[in-house]
Amino acid sequence: MTSNPFQAGETQALNPYWPASALAFLIWLAASFAAFSPASAADTSDATQGFRGELESQFRAATGLGFSAFDCAFPQGWPNSREILCDATDEEGDTFLYRLLRVEGQGAPRIIMKQPVGQLNPEGLATLRKPTDAFLAAFIDRDWPAVLASVSPSFESQLGLEDLQALLAPMRDRLDSVGKPQASHYASPSEGLHQLEYSLESSPGEAVGRFRLRFDAQGDPQIVSFLITAKPGSPLYIDLLQDTGKAVLNQFFDQPILRIDGPLHQLLYLGDHVEITLVLADDSRAKARIEQHASAYDLDTDDFRFQVLDASTLIRLHLASQGQTASSIDCPQTVVPDGGTLDCRVTVEDGLTSTARLMRQGGDHRLRIPRAPD
């Protein structure tokens, strides 16, 4: 049996609604090609050249230009990690960020490219920014009717004022003073679909706004999806992770979790994971794990998987699910080594004692407790 199904996610994004009519605008440079997989994590140089060849071919076909520089940041342990960032510079000196997402069970990797907005045609950028600038100004002022009026009519009719306020007000309440939003990056996830990214400086930490837009039949840009969230790795992001982690993991303990200790700032990309220490109300400690379960750099939901690692807690929860209570659980160490096993001596209330064997792979555990003799 699986003794650790403790997982949950928190999302702060809308499901995108894309209207049927759209006009092409600016430049579409979305890369689409067959999957390329490096043979091993050590082959980063060959892998970089392989990605460069694939991406440069697509880029040249769209623009007539090649790359003057190309560098990929392969995560430790690739291909187990599922997100790769590549910085490219074209022959005219413009820069681009490529992101490859390898999502388990979804076939070929997905490639997303974005570029600094300063490289776009100023007149076209100004046109594209009209609804997003209006949205953010109303968001900062907490003018929810004006926020709703800034999105596409079809999206507005589906969302409703109460739903929009419930979605955005908690994030706005976390931001104290907000400076003027700065447009930072542009992307085109698919033909006719445009994405703008903004940075929002505030006293608790930096937030980001991401918007997808299409042009209507009259040639006006319309917001069809948006996300306002904390910048990955920022103090605001860590505060949100603290709150989410405590809310998810509190249910597995008989007392509140006061705080989470651990390198939460390292959770940046799809597949990242860290081990954490939960500090409980009586000052006792328990071990857990957080894994980033979706990308935080698109309009994908930046979900996280929370898993209890503390061996005695896992055994106690399993016994409770079977209607039993342990009078004592004695484990030689707190956490099962990843890929290993741990034997714990367990005594239940009726006095029976047995050895429970915990096995772990990543954050997932299996538990064996021998049946008592008849």
N, C-alpha and C positions, 0 to 999 in steps of 0.2 A: 504494500500500500504506500501511497505518497503521503508523507506526514507533514509536508510543508507547502500547502497550497496557498500560502499567505501572499497574495499579490493584489495590487490595486493601482489605479491610475487617476490622476486629476487632470482635467482638460479645461482650457479657457479659450476655446476656439469655436467658431460657427461652422457648421457644414456649409461648404460653398454652394451657392446657387448661381448658375451661369445662364444668362438669357441667350436665346438662340441667335439674335442678330448681333453682328460685330463687324467693324471695319479694321483692316490691317493698318498698323501705325508704327512709326519708328522702324526698328529692325528686329527681325526674328532670327535668333541664333541658337535655338534649342538643339542640343546634340542628341542624336538618337542612333545607336549602333548596337551590334551584338556584344554580348558580355565578353570581357577580357579578364582572365584570372591569372595572377602571378602564381608560379609553382610553389613558392614558400615565402614566409615572412622575410627570409634573408635575401631574397631576390629583388630588393627594392629598386635597384638601379635598372634592371631589365624591365621591371614592372612599370617604372616611370616612363621609360622609352616606349613601351607598348601603349600606355595610355596617351602619351603625347602623339604618337602616330595616328591613333584613332581620332582624337579630338582635333588635331591640326588638319586632318583631311576634311572633317566636317566644317571646320572654321574657314578653310581656304575655299571650299565650295560655296559658302555663303557670302564671303567678303573679298575673295581674291588675295588675301594676306596669309602669311604663315606666322609662326611664333619665333620671336627672338630669344625668349627665355621660357622655361617651363619647370616647375618644381612641385612635387607631390609630398604631402605629409602622411606617410603610411602609418596607421596606428600600430602599436605594439601587438604582435600576435595575429596580424592579418593572415588569413581571411576571417578569423573568428569575429573581429570587430567589423562593423558593417557600414562605416562611413569614412570616406577619404576626401581630403581637400587638396586641390591642385591650383597653384597660382600660375597664370600665364600672362606673357606680355607679347603683343603682336608686333609686327615689323614697323608699325608707325608709333610705337611707344605706349599704346593704350593697354590697360591692365584688366584682367578678368579673373574671377574666382570660379573654378569648377568644383562641384560637389558630387561625388558618386555615392549613392545609397544602395547597399546590398541588403534587401529585406528578406528575411527567411521565408521561403515558400512562395515568393513572388517572381521567380524566374530571373531574367536578365536585370543587372543593376540599372538604376535610373540616374540619369545625368542632368544636373541643374547648373546653369551658368548665370552669374550676375556680374555687373560692372558698376563702377562709381557713376553717380548721376552726372558728375561734371564732364563726362565724356559724351553725353547726349546732346542733341540739338537743343539749344536753350528754349526756342519757341515751342517745339514739340513737348519738352519737359514741362513748361509752364502750363500748357493746355492739359496735360495729364494730371498735374498736381491740383487743379482747381477743386475737385470734390474731396480729395484727401486732405488738403489744407483746411477746407471748411469743416470736415469731420473732426480733425484734431483740435481746432480752435473751439468748437462746441464741446468736445470731450473735456478739455481743460476747464472750461467755464461751467461744466455740469449741466449744459443746456441739452437735455436728452431729446426733446422734440427736434432741435436743429441737427443733432447727430443723425437721427432717423431720416430727416429730410435730405441728408447728404448722400444716402445710398441709393441704389437703383430702385425704381418704383416696384419692380417685381420682388426684389429682396425685401423692401419695406413692407409690402403687403403680407409677406410670410412671417416676418419677425415680430412686429408689434412693439409698442413703446415699453410696456412692462417687461417683456423679455429682454429688450435691449438694455434697459436700465439694470436689470438683475445681472446681466452679463458683464457690464462695464463698470458699474458703480463700485464694486469691491476693489478693483484695481485702482480706480481713481482715488478712492479713500486712502489707499496705501501711499499715494504720491502726495508729498507736501507741496512745496512750491515747484512748479514745472516751468522750465525755460522754454524758449521758442523751439518748436520741433525742427529738426534738421533732416532734410531728405538726404539719404546716404547712398542707396544702391537701387539699381533697376534690374529686373529679370523678365524673361518671357517664357513661362513654363510650357506654353504651347502656342501655336499660331493664332494670333488675334487676342491672346490673353496677356495682360501686362501686370507686372508686380512692382510696387514701390515699397521701399523700406525706409523708415524714419528712426532717428534716435531722439529720445525724450529724457533730458537731464532733470533729475529731481533730487531733493536732499536725501531720501533713503537709498538712492542708487538709480542706475540707468534703466529705463524701460525702452522697449522697441515697439513700433507700430508697423504692421505689414498689411498691404492692401492689394487685392487683385481687381483689375478693372477691364472692362470691355467697352467698345464704342457702340452706341446705339445707331439706329438707322439714320439719325440726323447728324451723326459725327460727333456726338458729345460723349465724353468718358463717363462711365457709370461704375461705382463701387459694387462688386458682386460678392466679395468676401473680405473679411478683415480679422486681424488678431492684434490685441494689445497685451503685451506680457513683459516680464522682466528680462533683461539681457542676461544670457547664460554666463554664470560665473560671478555676477555682480552681487553686492550685499543684499539687494532686494530679492534676487533670485534665491539666495541662500535662505533668507527669511521665509519665503514661500515654501521652500522645500522642508524647512523645519516644521511649519504649520501642517503641511500635508502629511509628512511622515508621522507626526504625533497623532494626527486624526486617524490615520490608517492603522497604526500599530498599537494604539491604546487598547483596542478591543482584545488583545491577546494577553493582557496583564491585569492583575487585580488591583493595580494602583496607577495613578496617572504618570505619564512620561513628562518630566520637567524640561528636558532638552535633549538634543541629538549632538553628540560630539563626533567629528570626523571631517575629512577633506571634501565637503560638499561642493567646493569651488572647482573640483576636478571633473564634475559631471557636465560635460560640454557637448559631446557628440553621441550619436546613436551607437549603442553598444558599450559605452563607458559604464563602469561600476566601481563602487567603493564599499568597504566595510565600515560600519559605524558602531558607536557605543551609545546605547540608550541609558540615560540617567533617570532613574525612577524616583518617586516622591520620598521614599525612605533612604535615598542616596545609594541604593544598590544599582548594579550595572547589568545590562544584557546586551548581547551582540546581535547585529542585524546587517542587512545588505541592501543597497539601493542600486538598481540598474536603470540606465536611461533606455526607454523602450521605444522611442520614436525620435525623429530629428527635431531639434529646437531651432532650426535655421530656415524654416519655410513656413507654410501655413499648416504643416503637419502638427498634430498635437504632441507637445513635449511630455508624453506619458512617462511614468516611472513605475518600476516594479519593486515593491517593498517585501523583503523576506526576512523572517526571523532566523538567526543562525545559532542562538543560544541552545546548546544541547539539552540541558535540563528542562528548559521551557518547552521545547518541541516534544519531549517525552511526556511532560505533564499535560500538554494540550491533547496529545493522542489518547492518553489514558482517560481524560475527562470526556472525550468523544465516545468512549466505550463505557461510560458510566462508572469509572473507577477513579480513586484518588490515591496518589502516591504518598506514603508516609516519609519516604526518603528516596532521593536520587543522587547517586554518587558517581560523578564522571571524572576521569583523570585530567581532563582539560575542558575549557569552556566551549570551544568551537571544533567541529570536525574539520580536519584539513581538507582542502578542496581536492577531490579525486580520491580521498581516503576513507577510512572507517574509524569509528570510536565505540568502544564497549563501555557501557555504564551499568552499575549495579542498582537495580530498582526494587524497592520493597513497597508493596501496596498495603492498604489498611488492614486486610485480613491476615497480614503477616507473611504472605508468600513473597519470596525473593527470586528474581531471575536476572539474567544479563540481557540488556537491550543493546542491539547493535545498530548504530546510525551510519548511513552511507551518504556521501555528499558528492554532487557534481555541480559546480557553480553555486547557485543559491538553492538548488533543489535537493531535497533529502528523501531517503527511504529509510524505513525503520522496521527492524525485526525483533519481536519479543517472543521467545519460545513459549508454547502452550504449557501450562502447568499439568503435571501428570494426573490422570484420573484417580 
